[in-house]
Amino acid sequence: FSLDMSRQTLDITYDINDNFTFRSLSGRREINRRLMIDFDAHSQVDFANRQDNDRIEEQSQEFQLIGTHGDNEQFSWIVGAYSWEDDDLSRFPTFASQVLNCDLWPGSRNASGRGMTDADRGDCFNARMRALNLPETAVPGMSSADIRTMWDAVVATNPNYLGVTPSTLSGTVGPNNDVLNIDNHETTAFYADLSWDVTDQFTVSAGIRRQEDKNLGQQRVRGGDIAEPFPWNDPEYTLRDPFGYTAISSTRPATEFSDTTTRVSLQYQWTDTLMTYLTVSNGYAPGGRSTPPTGILNVDENNVAVGGFLRDVHNAGLSDLPAELLRGKQTVDNYELGMKADWLDSRLRTNLTYFTTEWRNMTGSTYVASIYWDTDGDGFADLDGLIPCAARCTDDGQNEILWFPNLLTSAVNKAESSGLEAELTWLGGDNYSLGFNLGLLDTEFVDLGDAALGTVPAYKEGDKFAGAPDMTAALWGEYTWGVGNGGTITARLDYTWTDDYTTFAGGPLQRTQESFGLLNARVTYDTGDNWFL
């Protein structure tokens, strides 16, 4: 893993007069990242690996005009404009059992350009023979055509060794690919926010924002169009120029989304020690499109598959993997009711909040998987390539599923959450205090929409959000002793408890983190001068 990031910001504030202030916020960031992802979790096995290379350049500019008016500045407001743009290059060579299947790669994988020789193809063929418990018949000097002829003969006999068949091995060809994606995005927004102290006790605030997001289209570079080929058999290779290319292989259409969001908040100060508020707000995020890696399914503008492992299945109208998922804009409506109060001569402080939130087109994920296998060893899934259930099966228990180390970005049509948060602090005296926090949360995917598509949807209706425990709690206590000369010693204990939660919302990647507690103890010595321990 390597990360190189640089960032520059410029903040200019100018007080025009006592009532108006102008502010300019400028920013630029560049990120270069290289990340190795080992899906098989074993450093000695090249079963499923991917290397992510990313270069992101972002620029933003925001202008604000801030004002205050009225008696005791009872009106305060801000209007602003914001723009952001980025250039994103991402290249992710993917490997799946390449030392078992390299001689089966189709021509679009640029195998020779990536350093593969006929000797390598013979080694891959012999590795499959060992997996099938058959004689290793490839010898030096054989051509790729000779090796392919021998494999066709093996496929015709369809041997089965401890459940391993030719289709088990040839079905791993699909994920092996190297693609460079080039994406450009632009965002512009205009907004305004007003706060009005109607009385000494009652305050109203409201805001509005209009935002437009553009994806200027994705350009893809594959095969021989990539300037520096990635070695076919070295997933950890470091590229000198990950993002160089000689031509654009294909393009994806641009998308554009926009929305107007609002916020209204009412706050009432009942007494000097009791305040309540109600906030109603909505939010927005742009939609987009998601497609499988081209090594698995590559379709043209007429929805005709021109390449990829599932090419023939898709063109026959049988594909169980979406060729493209279009996501509408994501919207969210939120309602929040809260109370902040001090009791018992301000020794007890309480904060209570209840909220409920509803999402439409919530961004989610769908697994890249299929029930169609390559049973004739030609590198493409077959129309009759169904394998009876053995280990990882469809819900009806009929067919074995072929998994790929990828996810599609989909949209959950409707999702909901609601919760209650309580915070209590007891100031027992000049030198000790106690606290207790409680959080109750209920989340649910209500209507999956497109997130239900595919052989293996990542969620089921009724699933809870990932990383969202039903309950969290914390208890703490602190005591301070004076030690003379202005110094103090403070001892603090914290105990937190977290309920069960899932680390991935659903499907085969779902894992449950069992409930757990955590106890922390800390002692601090403060000299009251310039240092503490």
N, C-alpha and C positions, 0 to 999 in steps of 0.2 A: 504494500500500500504506500502510495506517495501522494502528497498534497502540497501544492504551491499556490498561495493565494496572496494577491495584493489588492489594497483598497485605498481609495482617496475620497475624502469628503471636504466640502466647503460650505460653511454656514455663515451667511451674512445677514445681520439684523440692522435696520435703520429706523430710528424713531422720527417719524415725519413731524409730529407735534405731540401734545399731551394725549391725544385721542387716537392717533393712527400710528401703526407700526408696519413696516414692510420687511418681509423675510424671504431669503432665497436659500434653498437647500439643494446642493449639487452633489452627485455621487458617481463613482465609477468603481467597478470591481472586476477582477479577472481571476478565474480559477482554472488550474490545470490539475487533473486528478488521474491517477492510475490505480485501479483496484482489481485484485484477483479474487474471484468468487469460486469456491470449491463446493459445488453442490453435493458431491458424494462424501464430503467431510473426511477424506482420507488422502494424505499427501502422496502416498505411493500408488494410488489408483487413478488413472485418467478415465473415469467413467462419465463424469459430467462436470465441465469447468467452463468458466467464461472470464475474459479479461475486459474490464470496462476502462476505456480511455475517454476522457471528457475535457473539453475546453469551452469555458463559458465566459463571455464578455458582456457585461451589463453597464448601462448608463441610465441615470435618472436625473430629473430636474423638477423641482417644485417651487412654486411661488405662492406666498401667502400675504394677504392684507388683513391685519388684525385691528379691531376697533373696540372702544368702550365709550358709552354715552349715558346721559341721564344723571339724576341725583344719585350720589354715592355709587356711580358707575353701575346702575341697575341693569343696563343692557351691555352685553359683551358678545362679540361676534367674530367670525373668521370666514373669509372666502378664499378659495385657492384653486390652483390648476396644477396638474401633475402629469408627467410623461415618463415613460420607461421603455427601453428597447434592449433586446439581447440578441447575440449571435451565439448559437449553441452547436458545437460539433461533438458528436459521440460515435465512437467506433468500438464495437464489442465482438471480437472474435470468440466464437463459441465452439466447444469441443465436446464430443460424445463418443466414447469408445473408439477413437480414431485409429488406434493401433489394431483394431479388429476389423475395421470396415473401409480403410482408405482406398482399396482397389475398387470399391463400389461407388465412389463419389461420381456424380454426373459432371459433365464438362463445365457447367456453369460455376463450379466451385474453384476453378482455376488451380487445380491440384498441382499441375506441373509448374506453374508460375510460383507456387508456394513451396517448391523444392522437393516435391514427391517424385521418386524415380520408380522404374519397373522393379528394381530390387526391393524397394519399400512395399510395393504392391504385393510382391511375392511373400514378404514377411507377414503382411496383414492377412493374406489368404491362409498361410500356414497357422497363424494364431487362431483363426476360426476353426481350422481342422482340429487343433488341439482341444478347443472348446467342445467340439462335436465328437471327440475321441476317435478321429479318423486319421489316416496316414497323411503326413505333410509332403505333398507332391509337387509343390512349387520349387523350382531350382533356379540358380543363377542363369541369366541369359534369356529367360522367358519374357515374352512381350506381354503387354497388358491384355491384348486380345487372347493370347494363350491362357492367361490366368482366368479370364472371364469365361472361356469355354469350359475349363475345369469346374468352375463354380456352378455354371448352369447344369452340369452333370450331377453335381452334389444336390442341388435344389430338386432335381427331378426325382431323386430317391427319397427326399424328405426325411433324413435320419433324425432320431430323437435320443439325445443322451442326457439323462437325468432332467428332462424337461426342456433342455436347450435344443432348439430347432434352427434351421437356416433363417427362418423369418424372425426369430428372436434376435439374431445378430444383424441381419440386413435392416431391420427396423430402426437401428440406432443411427443410420446415416443422416436422417433429416436435420438434426440440430447443427451439424457441422457446417459452419458458415462464417463469413467475415463481411460485415456491412458497415459503411460509414454513412451516418445520417447528418444532414445539415438542416437546422431549423432556425427561423428568425421570427421574433415576436415583437409586437408593439402594443403598448397600453397608453391610453390618454384618459384623464378624468378631470371633472370640474365639481367642486363641492362648496357647501356653505353650512355653517353651524351657528345657531343663535341661542343664547341663554338670557332669560328675563326673570329678574327678581320681582315678581308681581307684588309681593308684600315682604315684610321682614321674615315671614315664615314660609311663604309659598314661592317655589321657583319652577319655571317651565323652561325646558330646553328642547330644541328640535334641530335636526340635521337632514340634509339631502345630498346625494352624490350621484352623478351620472358618469358611467364608465364604459369605455369601448375597448375591446381586446381583439387583436388581429394575430392570427397565425398565418404568416405569409406563404405557407406551403412548405412541404418537406421535400428535400432533394436527397436521393439515395445513390450511393456509389457502391458497386459490387465488382467482384471478379477482377478482370484485367484492367478495369478503370481505376483501381486503387494504385497509387504510385509505389508504395512499399508493401509488397505482399507479406502476409504474416505466415511464418513457418507452420506447416501443417501438423507438426508433431511436437511443438514446444509451447504449451499454453502460457508459460511464464516469461516468454521472450519479451524483451524491452524494445519497442519500436523507436527508431531515430526520428521519424516523421509520421506520427500516427494519422495525421489529417490531410496528407497530400493526395491529390487525385489528378487524373488526366482528362476525365470526362464525367458528366452526370449520366448515370445509368437509367434513372427513372425519377419522376416527380409525383408528388401528391398534391391535390388541390388545396387552396387556401381556405381558411375558415374565419368567420367574424362573428363576434357576440357582443351584446351590449345590454345594459339594464340600468334602471334608476332605483336606488335604495334609499330608505328613509329611517329615521329614528326619532322617537318622541319620548321624553322622560318628564315625569311629574315628581317633585320632591316637596315634602311638607315637614317643617320643624315644629313638632307639637309643643315641645318644651326645650329648655336648654340641654336636656339629656336624652331626648327621644326624637328620632327622625325616621320617617318611612319614605319609600320611593317606589315608583312603578315605571318600568321601561318597556316599550314595545319597539322592536327593531327588526329589520330584515337585511339579508346579505346576498351576495352574488359571487359566483366564480365562473369563468368561461368554460364552455364545453370543448369538444375536440373530437379527434378520430384516433382509432387504434387499430393496427393491423398485425397479423402474425409475422414473425421473421420470414424473409423471402425464401430461406432454405426449407421452410415448412410449407408455405403457401404464398405464391406470388401471382397476383391477378392484374390484368390490364384495365384500362378505363371502361371496357365493355364487360367486365366481370368474367373474363375468360382467363383461366389459370394458364400462365405461360411458363411456370416452373414451380419448384418446391415439391416436397415429399408427397403432399396431398393433391398434386396437380390432376391426376386422372380421376380421383374420387370427386373432386370439386366439379370438374367439367361434366361428370355424369349426373350431377345433381344430388349426390349422396353425402356430401361433406357434412360432418357433424361439428366442424369448427368454423365460426364466423370469419369470412374473408375480411370484414371490416366492421367495426363498431363505431357508430356515430353517437356522441354524447351531446345532448342539449345542455344549455346553461344550467348550472347548479344554483338553486335558490334556497334560502333558509329564513324561516320566521321564528323569532325568539320573543318570549314574554318572561319578564323577571320582576318579582315582587320582593322587597327587602325591608328590613328594619335594623337600625343601629341605635343602641340605647345603653345608658349607664344607670346603675342602680346602687342603692345602699351607699349614698354619699360618694358615688363614682368608684367604689371599690370593686364592683362587679360590672364588667363590660360585656355586652352581648351583640353579636352580629348574626342575623338570620336571613337567609336567601332561599327563595323557591323559584325554579325556572322550568320552562317547558319549551322544547325546540322541535321544529319539523323541517326536514330536508326534502327537497325534490331534486331528482337527478344527482344524488350523492355519489361522488366518485368512488368506484370500487374496482374489483379485479375479477377476472375469469381465467381459469387455467387453460393453457394450451395443451390439449390432449385429444386423442381420437381412438375410436375402436377399430380403425382400419390399419392393417399391418402390411408390410412388404413381404409377401409369401413366395414370390418368385425371384427375389434377390436382384431386381433391376434398379433398386434405389428409389422406387416410387410405390406408394401404397396401392394395393389392388382392390378392385371392386368387390371381390369375394374374400378379401383378406381379413376375415373375422376369426378370432381365436377364442375357443371356449374359456370360460372363467377359470383362472388358476390361482391368482394371488390378489391382484388389484383390479377389482371387477366393477362393472356398471351396477347401478342400484338394483336392477332386476336380477343380478347374479348370472347373466347369460354370457357376457363377453369380457375378455381381458382388455384393459385400457393401456394404450401406449402414451407415456408421459413425455413431455418435452420440458426443458429447464427454462420456461418462459411464462409470463403472465400477460394477458390483455387488459387494458384499462377499460372498464365498463361503467355503467351508471345504474345505481339502485333507484328505482322510480320513487320510492317513498321510505323514509326512515324517521324515527322519532326517539326523543330522549326527554327525560324529566328528572328532576332531582331536588334535594334539600340539603343545604349546607348550614351548619351551626358552629359558631366560634364563641367560646366563653373564656374570659380572663378574670381571675380573682387577684386583686392587689391586697393581700392580707395585712400588710404593714409596710414599714419603710424598707425592709430588707428581704421580703420574700413575696413570691407570686406563684400562682398555679394557673394552668390552662387546659382546656379540653376542646378538641375539634372533632366534628362528626360530618361525614358526607354520605348521603344516600343517593344512588343513581340507578335509573332504569332505562335501558336502551333496547332498541328493536329495529330490525329490518322488516318493514311492514309489507312492501310490495317490491319484488326484485326487478321487474321490467327486463331490460336487456342483460342484467347481471345473471339471469336464469338461463341464458343461452349457452350452448356448447354441451359436450358430453359430461363435463365436470364443472358445474357452476361453483364458484368459490364460496357462495353463501346459500343458506336456506332461509325461507321466510320464518321469522321468529328468532333467528340468531341474534345474539348480542354483539355490540361493537367490540373490536379487539382493544385490549388494554383498558377496559372499562369495568372495574369491579363494582359489584352492587353496593358495597359499603367499605369505607375507610374511616379510621379513627386514630386520634393522637392524644396523648396525655403527657403533660410536662410540668415540671416544678423547678423553681430556681431560688437559691438562698445566697445572700451576700453578707459577708462579715467585714467590718472595718478592722484594719491591722495597724493603724497609726500612720502618721506622716502622710495622710491622704490616700494611702494604699487600701486596696480591697481584694478579697478573695471571694470568687463566685463559684458555687457548685450548681450544676444543672443536670437533670435527668430527663430524657425524652424517650417515650415509647410510642411506636406507631404500629398499627395493624392494618393489613390489606386483605380483603376478601379474595376468593378465587376469581381469576379472570383468564381470558384466552389471549394468546400472543398473536394469533391470526384468526380472523373472524369465523372462518368455516372451511370445510373441505379437508383434504388429506394433510394439508400443512397446519391444521389447527392443533395447537398445543395448549394445555391448561396449566397455568401456574397456580399451584395450591396456595391457600391462604397462609400468610406468614406474619410474624411480628418481628420488630427490630428495636433493640434497646441501645441507646447511646448515653454515655456519661461523659461530662466535661468539667474540668476545673480550670478557672482562669485567675491569674494574679495580675492586677493592674496597679502599677506604682502610683497612679494619679499624676504622673509627670509625662514622660515621653515614650514609654515603652510598656508592654504587657507581655505576659507569658501564659 
